[in-house]
Amino acid sequence: MSVKHPILACLLVAAAHYCHAAETDHEDWNAHVQATYVWQTKPEFSAAYSGPNSLGTQHEKSYSFTATAALGLRPWQDGEIYLNPECAQGIPFSNLTGLGGFTNGEIARTAGATLKCYRARLFLRQTWGLGGGREKQESDANQLAGSVDKHRVVLTAGNLSVGDIFDDNVYSHDPRTQFMNWSIMTHGAYDYAADARGYTWGMALEYYSDDWVLRAGRFTQAREPNAQRMDFQIAQNHGDQIELEHAHELDDLPGKLRLLLYRNRAPMARFADATGLGALTGATPDLNLVRKGYNTRWGMGLNLEQALSANTGLFARASWSDGKTETYNFTEIDRSASTGLLLKGAAWGREADNLGIAMAWNGLSKQRRDYLAAGGISFFIGDGRLNYDAEKIFETFYSLALGRAGSLSVDWQHIRNPAYNADRGPVRVGSLRLHTEF
């Protein structure tokens, strides 16, 4: 089935918003729906040369459309089950190649011109209360309204996204309403376990104690890099992560700091092996020729969110990975730093509007740089050669609230040294985003 008018579909979902019942303090079930349409364009840009996985220098247009239903049920006390059917459609720039920080967090590697529907999530959440008083939870997608102990243990298991639990940030985490660039919406160097749509299977355990949260999880990896089919031999092929979170106040303004460590084990090729084989044979290095056996990849990230006033929030992330092996799940970034501000429109009489301004700096390990400079091609990038420099990204957006219907956003991104190549770019991308949820 092909959807020729995804904007119309978005508006139809928005119309249903007016039928939504008032929220309650306690829910035994709920249903939420979101729909997001993103349209992007980039003009021509200059490049000294291009390769098989370069971002095209020609003028291009891109779009994505997603619609998701979030259905929640409380079958027993402190137990919750969630199901998310989802449909997606989209055409990326240049077949989704040529950048480390891609410009649309809604675009999937399996996107195409035909609308595809699938199960995005099906998971169980079980909470064990340990006292310490109670705190309220609002009704939301994949969250039932109610109250929980401040001291608690939470188990989440099933089919979900690692980003549902790890590397949260109130100011920059959701590309449907906030920043859209991949290296700004999450840790750029966080190669979290996922299929080509961004989902996986596994479990996470969280311990909440007042201002502290400790969470750890193991999730399945795909059978091959950036593939859709998953390998359920989770003892052999897996992604592990552990995160420590602390909430604090500065001058009575809330903030949180998170430290993340991750480790992947998968049949990943090593850059040094491919570069060495190419030098021995006089051929262009090729990761496919050395993808034998299991290797590990590990990294870390630091994540800050801090309110600066009632209407302004700051976020900052820094992440690093060892960069010895190919990217298996996310994008080709080995070092990344990003920061930005999110401002509510109350200062200019538009309380529900948002203005965002952010920057990101992305870099590569020496092993990956050597491989690309020798002409190697990896999953997302490869210009045939490399004049290395950091990929530098600026993004700003304005989100205009459309009453209860949702929001319309205008977004602009400026990218220097696309795919870390100083001989190409800069690239400018303009976007329109229509979002609704209820």
C-alpha positions, 0 to 999 in steps of 0.5 A: 500500500502506498500513501501518497498524502502522508500530511493528510494522514497526519491531520486525520490522526490529529483530528482524533485528538479531540475525542480523547478522554480526560486523563485520570490519576490511575489507569488500568489501560490507555491508548496513545497515538502519534504521527509525524511527517518530516520533509527536507531539502538540501541545495547543491554543494561543492565537493572535490570528489565523490565516492560510492557512499558519498552524500550526493552533491546534487539538489535533493529532497527527502521525507519520512512519515511514521504513525505509532499506536501505544497500547498499555494494559495493567493485567495485575498490580505493578505489572504493565504490558505495552504493544506498539504497532507502527507504520513508516515510509520515507525516502532519505538523502542519497540512500542514507549515506555520506554523513555521520550525523544524519539529518532526520532521526525519524528516517529508518534504514528500511524506509522506502516509498511504500508504507510498511507496518510492523510491530515496533514494541511488545514488552512487559514492565514489572515494578517492585516497590521498596518504600520511600514515599510515593511519586506520581506518573502521568499518562503517556505513551508506554506509561500508565497513570498512577503512583510508584514508590520512590525506592523501587526496582523495575524490570523491562523485558521484550521487544523495544528500543534501547533508547526507551530506557538509556540516554534519556534527556528532557531537552534532546531525545525525541526527534519527533518534537525536538532536535532531529540530527542523529548526533544531537538526539542521542550520544553519537558514539553510542552504537546501541543494539538495534535492528535496521529500524532501531528496535531490539529484544532484551531486558533491563533492570533499574533500581531507583533510590531517591535522587539516584538510578542505576540501570543495566541491560542486555539486548540482541544484535542483528545477524549482520551490521545494520540488518533487520534480522536479529540473532537471538543467541544473546549469550554470543551476540549482544549489546550490554550497557550500564548507566548511573543517573543522579538528579540534583538542583542548582539554585533550586533548578532541576538537573540530571547527570548520567554516566553510560558504559556500553559493550557490544559483542558481534561478528564485527570486522576490524578496520586494522585487519581490512587495511592490513590485508589491502596493503598486503594484496595491493587492493582497496581494503574491504571490511567484508573480507575480514568479517570473521569471528566475534569482536568487541566494541565498547564506549562511554558517554556523559549526559547532562540536562540542566534547567537554567530558568523556568523556560530555558534548559541546557543539555550537553553530551560527550561520548567515545568509543574505541573505534577499532571495529566497524559500526554495527547498529547506529552510525559512524561516529567514534567521538562526539560532543554536543550541546544546546538550549531549548527555550519555551515560548512563554517569554514572547507570549507563546507558552507552548512553542519551543525554540532549539539551538544546538551544535555537535562535533563528531570525530573518527578513530585513527583506525577508521580514518586510515581505512577510509583514507586508503579508499575503504567503504563502510556501511554509511560513508566512503568518499574513495579517499579522505582529507580528514576533519571533524564533522561539525553540525549546527541545528536550530528549530522553531516549533509552533504549537497548533493548539490540541492538534500538535505542532509544526516545526521549521528546522535548519541544519548546517554541516561542515566536512560531511563524513569527516572530509574537508574536501566536501561541503558544507551542506545545508538542510532545511526541514518542515515537520508536522507532528501530532499525538494524543 
